[in-house]
Amino acid sequence: MMILETAARGGDCWWLSPTYKMAGQVWRDLRRSVRGLPGIQVSEVDRRLETDKGGAITIRSAHAPDYLRGAGLDFAVLDEAAFMPPELWPEVVRPMLLDKRGGALFLSTPWGHNWFYDLYRLGRDKSQPDWGAFHYTTYDNPLLDRAEIDEIRRATPDRIFRAEYLAEFLDDAGEVFRGIHDAATAPLAASPQPGRIYVAGVDWGRSRDYTAIVIMDVEARQMVALDRFHHIGWDLQRGRLKSLCAIWNPRAIWAEENSIGAVNIEALQSDGLPVRPFRMTAASKGPLIEALALAIERRDLALLPDETLLGELAAYGMVRLSGGGLRYSAPPGQHDDTVIALALAWHAARHGGALGVDFL
């Protein structure tokens, strides 16, 4: 409404999003809002609305700030501002508002204590009359069912829910796993128990990366074995997995399928092991990691007090992509083999693998 009113009075306006693709829904909403109104010209190619009073709204991407420099603006909306380059506002947009004494509106989900957080604090500062800050949570939306939001909260890691639904600025915006050491209560010298169901997760590696195998007790919801190794051939790697399986007799083994994984999985299946392939993609990795993070956070899973495992969990991070999604990974130069193997074992425990039933 603010940008439409400014354009209707003859103002030149921009709507900026982190990427051009993210602005697609805004562009469709704007077009729908002016449909049937006289004196409005729409350019689909430029994603631009022009009014008969000389006003305009142009959809722009913040992906390359240097290409945005130009004539003065009356009003700018920075949508999902926390995920834009920090130099965009002071070096590009604010100078363009100067000669017309224009205004700006910053909309965003918080992302740690970055430059958007600094602006929010500026808006809360009573000594800054030119600024204002407003905070709303998903619960404040009267069109949404509170019971459904509560259900989402029960199935979402606390850190993600607080940032994405409660719009909180968190210090640990890049941290994935919380309560790691509190969850490290599984005994180191576990042995197979009659009648118990065991499952496994496998992440393959060879030279630079490690192969990691995690065995998990489904009923006790705890790790019982962890093996991690590299610089050995595939035959020996499969042999080590077979040795663990001979001890624990897992009902289901979920293994990463990517790259050489498919060949190893096929060979193990030919040997009669209940191995299931997991195709690791950007779409599948997020739910896999978030399910593990929720289990650790809520103490639904007991971890082995293994220093390598706990170190990889503590270092594991996430970054917000320009398209709005999350990317989970170890820091550059570090490993996440035990994290992925643990996540696959927890996936096996939750979904039953070859049994086709849910264990938990």
C-alpha positions as CSV (number, residue, x, y, z in Angstrom):
1,M,0.0,0.0,0.0
2,M,2.8,2.4,0.8
3,I,4.6,1.9,-2.5
4,L,1.3,2.1,-4.5
5,E,0.3,5.3,-2.8
6,T,3.7,6.9,-3.4
7,A,3.6,6.0,-7.1
8,A,0.0,7.3,-7.4
9,R,1.2,10.7,-6.2
10,G,3.9,10.7,-8.9
11,G,6.8,9.2,-7.0
12,D,9.5,7.0,-8.5
13,C,9.7,3.8,-6.4
14,W,11.7,0.6,-6.3
15,W,10.9,-2.8,-4.8
16,L,14.1,-4.7,-4.2
17,S,14.4,-8.4,-3.4
18,P,17.6,-10.5,-2.9
19,T,17.0,-12.2,-6.3
20,Y,14.8,-11.3,-9.3
21,K,13.0,-14.7,-8.9
22,M,12.0,-13.9,-5.3
23,A,10.2,-10.8,-6.4
24,G,7.9,-12.7,-8.7
25,Q,5.0,-13.0,-6.2
26,V,5.3,-9.3,-5.3
27,W,5.1,-8.4,-9.0
28,R,2.0,-10.6,-9.5
29,D,0.4,-9.0,-6.4
30,L,1.1,-5.5,-7.7
31,R,-0.3,-6.2,-11.1
32,R,-3.4,-7.6,-9.5
33,S,-3.8,-4.6,-7.2
34,V,-3.9,-2.1,-10.2
35,R,-5.9,-4.3,-12.6
36,G,-8.7,-2.2,-14.0
37,L,-7.5,1.1,-12.7
38,P,-7.2,3.9,-15.2
39,G,-4.0,5.6,-16.1
40,I,-1.7,2.6,-15.3
41,Q,0.7,1.2,-17.8
42,V,2.3,-2.2,-17.2
43,S,5.6,-3.4,-18.7
44,E,6.0,-7.2,-18.2
45,V,9.5,-7.1,-19.7
46,D,10.8,-4.5,-17.3
47,R,8.5,-5.4,-14.4
48,R,7.5,-1.8,-14.1
49,L,4.2,0.0,-13.4
50,E,3.8,3.6,-14.6
51,T,1.1,6.1,-13.6
52,D,-0.4,9.0,-15.5
53,K,1.1,11.3,-12.9
54,G,4.6,10.3,-13.7
55,G,5.0,7.8,-10.9
56,A,6.5,4.4,-11.3
57,I,7.2,1.1,-9.4
58,T,10.1,-1.0,-10.7
59,I,11.0,-4.4,-9.5
60,R,14.7,-4.8,-9.0
61,S,17.2,-7.5,-7.8
62,A,19.8,-6.8,-5.1
63,H,22.0,-9.5,-6.5
64,A,24.5,-7.0,-8.1
65,P,24.3,-3.7,-6.2
66,D,26.6,-1.8,-8.6
67,Y,24.0,-2.2,-11.4
68,L,21.4,-0.4,-9.3
69,R,22.9,3.0,-9.3
70,G,20.9,5.7,-11.1
71,A,18.5,8.5,-10.7
72,G,16.9,9.6,-7.5
73,L,14.0,7.7,-5.8
74,D,11.0,8.8,-3.7
75,F,10.5,5.4,-2.0
76,A,12.2,2.0,-1.8
77,V,11.2,-1.3,-0.3
78,L,13.9,-3.7,0.6
79,D,12.2,-7.1,0.9
80,E,14.0,-9.8,2.9
81,A,16.6,-7.1,3.6
82,A,18.7,-9.2,6.1
83,F,19.7,-11.4,3.1
84,M,20.9,-8.5,0.9
85,P,24.5,-7.3,0.7
86,P,25.2,-5.0,3.7
87,E,26.6,-2.3,1.4
88,L,23.4,-2.0,-0.6
89,W,21.7,0.4,1.7
90,P,24.4,2.9,2.6
91,E,26.3,2.9,-0.7
92,V,23.5,2.5,-3.3
93,V,19.9,3.0,-2.1
94,R,20.3,5.7,0.5
95,P,22.2,8.1,-1.8
96,M,19.4,7.7,-4.4
97,L,16.8,8.8,-1.8
98,L,18.8,11.9,-0.7
99,D,17.9,14.5,-3.3
100,K,14.1,13.8,-3.0
101,R,14.2,13.2,0.7
102,G,12.7,9.8,0.0
103,G,11.8,7.0,2.4
104,A,12.5,3.4,2.7
105,L,10.8,0.3,4.2
106,F,12.8,-2.7,5.3
107,L,11.0,-6.0,5.5
108,S,12.7,-9.2,6.6
109,T,13.0,-12.4,8.6
110,P,15.9,-11.8,11.0
111,W,19.2,-13.4,10.3
112,G,21.5,-13.0,13.3
113,H,22.9,-9.7,14.4
114,N,23.8,-8.4,10.9
115,W,23.2,-5.0,9.3
116,F,19.4,-5.5,9.3
117,Y,19.6,-5.9,13.1
118,D,21.5,-2.7,13.4
119,L,18.8,-0.9,11.5
120,Y,16.1,-2.4,13.7
121,R,17.9,-1.2,16.8
122,L,18.1,2.3,15.1
123,G,14.3,2.1,14.7
124,R,13.9,1.3,18.4
125,D,16.1,4.2,19.5
126,K,13.8,7.0,20.7
127,S,16.6,9.5,19.9
128,Q,16.2,8.7,16.2
129,P,12.9,10.3,15.2
130,D,13.4,9.6,11.5
131,W,13.4,5.9,12.1
132,G,10.8,3.4,13.3
133,A,10.9,-0.4,14.0
134,F,8.0,-2.8,14.0
135,H,8.0,-6.5,15.1
136,Y,5.3,-9.1,14.3
137,T,5.3,-12.8,14.7
138,T,3.3,-15.4,12.8
139,Y,0.9,-15.6,15.7
140,D,0.0,-12.0,15.0
141,N,-1.4,-12.9,11.6
142,P,-5.3,-13.1,12.1
143,L,-5.6,-15.2,8.9
144,L,-3.6,-18.1,10.2
145,D,-4.8,-20.9,12.6
146,R,-2.9,-20.8,15.9
147,A,-3.3,-24.5,16.4
148,E,-1.6,-25.2,13.1
149,I,1.3,-22.9,14.1
150,D,1.6,-24.7,17.4
151,E,1.8,-28.0,15.5
152,I,4.6,-26.6,13.3
153,R,6.4,-25.5,16.5
154,R,6.3,-29.1,17.9
155,A,7.9,-30.4,14.7
156,T,10.5,-27.6,14.2
157,P,13.9,-27.1,15.8
158,D,13.6,-24.2,18.3
159,R,16.2,-22.0,16.6
160,I,14.4,-22.2,13.3
161,F,11.0,-21.6,14.8
162,R,12.2,-18.6,16.8
163,A,13.8,-17.0,13.7
164,E,11.3,-17.9,11.0
165,Y,8.0,-17.8,12.9
166,L,8.7,-15.5,16.0
167,A,11.0,-13.2,14.1
168,E,13.7,-13.2,16.8
169,F,17.2,-12.0,16.3
170,L,19.4,-14.8,17.4
171,D,23.1,-14.7,18.2
172,D,23.7,-18.2,16.8
173,A,22.0,-17.7,13.5
174,G,24.4,-20.1,11.8
175,E,24.4,-22.8,14.5
176,V,22.5,-26.0,13.6
177,F,22.7,-28.4,16.6
178,R,22.0,-27.3,20.1
179,G,22.4,-29.2,23.4
180,I,25.1,-31.5,21.9
181,H,27.0,-32.3,25.0
182,D,23.9,-32.7,27.1
183,A,22.8,-35.4,24.6
184,A,26.1,-37.2,24.7
185,T,24.9,-39.8,27.3
186,A,25.1,-43.1,25.3
187,P,27.4,-45.7,26.9
188,L,30.7,-46.4,25.0
189,A,30.8,-50.1,25.6
190,A,27.3,-51.1,24.4
191,S,26.7,-54.7,23.2
192,P,23.9,-56.2,21.1
193,Q,20.8,-57.0,23.2
194,P,18.4,-59.8,22.2
195,G,15.1,-58.7,20.7
196,R,16.3,-55.1,20.1
197,I,16.0,-53.4,16.7
198,Y,19.1,-51.8,15.3
199,V,19.5,-49.6,12.2
200,A,22.5,-48.0,10.5
201,G,23.5,-44.9,8.5
202,V,26.5,-44.7,6.1
203,D,28.3,-41.7,4.6
204,W,30.9,-42.7,2.0
205,G,34.4,-41.2,1.5
206,R,37.7,-42.4,0.3
207,S,40.7,-40.0,0.2
208,R,40.0,-36.5,1.5
209,D,36.7,-37.4,3.1
210,Y,36.0,-40.2,5.6
211,T,33.6,-43.0,5.5
212,A,31.4,-43.0,8.6
213,I,29.1,-45.7,9.9
214,V,26.6,-45.2,12.8
215,I,24.7,-48.0,14.4
216,M,21.6,-47.0,16.4
217,D,19.3,-48.8,18.9
218,V,15.8,-47.9,17.8
219,E,14.0,-48.7,21.1
220,A,16.6,-47.0,23.3
221,R,17.0,-44.1,20.8
222,Q,20.7,-44.1,21.3
223,M,23.9,-44.6,19.3
224,V,25.6,-47.9,20.0
225,A,28.5,-47.9,17.6
226,L,30.5,-45.4,15.4
227,D,33.2,-46.3,12.9
228,R,35.1,-43.7,10.8
229,F,38.0,-44.3,8.4
230,H,39.6,-43.3,5.1
231,H,42.4,-44.1,2.7
232,I,41.2,-47.7,2.1
233,G,39.6,-49.3,-0.9
234,W,36.0,-49.9,-1.5
235,D,36.2,-53.6,-0.8
236,L,37.7,-53.0,2.6
237,Q,35.2,-50.3,3.3
238,R,32.3,-52.7,2.5
239,G,34.1,-55.3,4.6
240,R,34.1,-53.0,7.7
241,L,30.4,-52.3,7.3
242,K,29.7,-56.1,7.0
243,S,31.7,-56.7,10.2
244,L,29.6,-54.2,12.1
245,C,26.4,-55.7,10.6
246,A,27.5,-59.1,11.7
247,I,27.6,-57.8,15.3
248,W,24.5,-55.7,15.3
249,N,22.3,-57.2,12.6
250,P,20.6,-53.9,11.6
251,R,17.1,-54.2,10.2
252,A,17.7,-51.2,7.9
253,I,20.8,-49.4,6.6
254,W,20.4,-46.0,4.9
255,A,23.5,-45.0,2.8
256,E,24.2,-42.0,0.8
257,E,23.7,-42.8,-2.9
258,N,25.6,-39.9,-4.5
259,S,28.8,-40.5,-6.5
260,I,30.4,-43.9,-5.7
261,G,27.6,-44.7,-3.2
262,A,25.4,-46.3,-5.8
263,V,28.0,-48.9,-6.7
264,N,28.7,-49.8,-3.1
265,I,25.0,-50.0,-2.3
266,E,24.4,-52.3,-5.2
267,A,27.3,-54.6,-4.1
268,L,26.0,-54.7,-0.5
269,Q,22.5,-55.5,-1.6
270,S,23.9,-58.4,-3.7
271,D,25.4,-59.7,-0.5
272,G,22.1,-59.6,1.2
273,L,22.4,-56.5,3.4
274,P,19.2,-54.4,3.9
275,V,20.8,-51.2,2.4
276,R,18.5,-48.4,1.2
277,P,19.8,-45.5,-1.0
278,F,19.4,-41.9,0.1
279,R,19.8,-39.4,-2.6
280,M,21.4,-36.3,-1.0
281,T,20.0,-33.1,-2.7
282,A,19.4,-29.6,-1.6
283,A,15.7,-30.5,-1.1
284,S,16.3,-33.8,0.8
285,K,19.2,-32.6,3.0
286,G,17.3,-29.9,4.8
287,P,14.6,-32.1,6.3
288,L,17.2,-34.8,7.1
289,I,19.4,-32.4,9.1
290,E,16.5,-30.6,10.7
291,A,15.0,-33.9,12.0
292,L,18.3,-34.7,13.6
293,A,18.7,-31.2,15.1
294,L,15.2,-31.5,16.6
295,A,16.0,-34.9,18.1
296,I,19.2,-33.7,19.7
297,E,17.7,-30.5,21.0
298,R,14.8,-32.4,22.6
299,R,17.0,-35.1,24.0
300,D,15.1,-37.7,21.9
301,L,18.4,-39.2,20.9
302,A,21.5,-40.1,23.0
303,L,24.8,-39.6,21.4
304,L,28.1,-41.4,21.9
305,P,30.6,-39.0,23.7
306,D,32.9,-39.3,20.7
307,E,35.1,-36.2,20.3
308,T,35.1,-36.2,16.5
309,L,31.3,-36.6,16.3
310,L,30.7,-33.8,18.9
311,G,33.2,-31.5,17.2
312,E,31.6,-32.0,13.8
313,L,28.1,-31.4,15.2
314,A,29.3,-28.2,17.0
315,A,31.0,-26.8,13.8
316,Y,28.2,-27.7,11.4
317,G,26.5,-24.6,10.1
318,M,24.0,-23.2,7.8
319,V,23.8,-20.2,5.5
320,R,20.8,-18.5,4.0
321,L,20.9,-18.6,0.2
322,S,20.0,-15.7,-2.0
323,G,16.9,-17.6,-3.1
324,G,15.6,-17.8,0.4
325,G,16.5,-21.5,1.2
326,L,19.1,-22.8,3.7
327,R,22.3,-24.6,2.9
328,Y,23.7,-27.0,5.6
329,S,27.4,-28.0,5.5
330,A,30.6,-28.2,7.5
331,P,32.8,-25.1,7.5
332,P,35.3,-25.0,4.6
333,G,38.2,-27.4,5.1
334,Q,36.3,-29.4,7.7
335,H,34.4,-32.7,7.7
336,D,30.8,-33.7,8.3
337,D,31.0,-37.4,7.7
338,T,29.8,-38.5,11.1
339,V,27.0,-35.9,11.0
340,I,25.6,-37.3,7.8
341,A,26.0,-40.9,8.9
342,L,24.2,-40.0,12.2
343,A,21.4,-38.2,10.3
344,L,20.9,-41.2,8.1
345,A,20.8,-43.6,11.0
346,W,18.2,-41.4,12.7
347,H,16.3,-41.3,9.4
348,A,16.3,-45.1,9.4
349,A,15.1,-45.2,13.0
350,R,12.2,-42.9,12.3
351,H,11.1,-44.4,9.0
352,G,11.9,-48.1,9.3
353,G,13.9,-48.5,6.1
354,A,13.4,-51.9,4.5
355,L,10.5,-52.7,6.8
356,G,8.3,-50.0,5.3
357,V,6.9,-49.0,8.7
358,D,7.7,-46.3,11.3
359,F,9.6,-47.5,14.3
360,L,9.2,-44.3,16.3
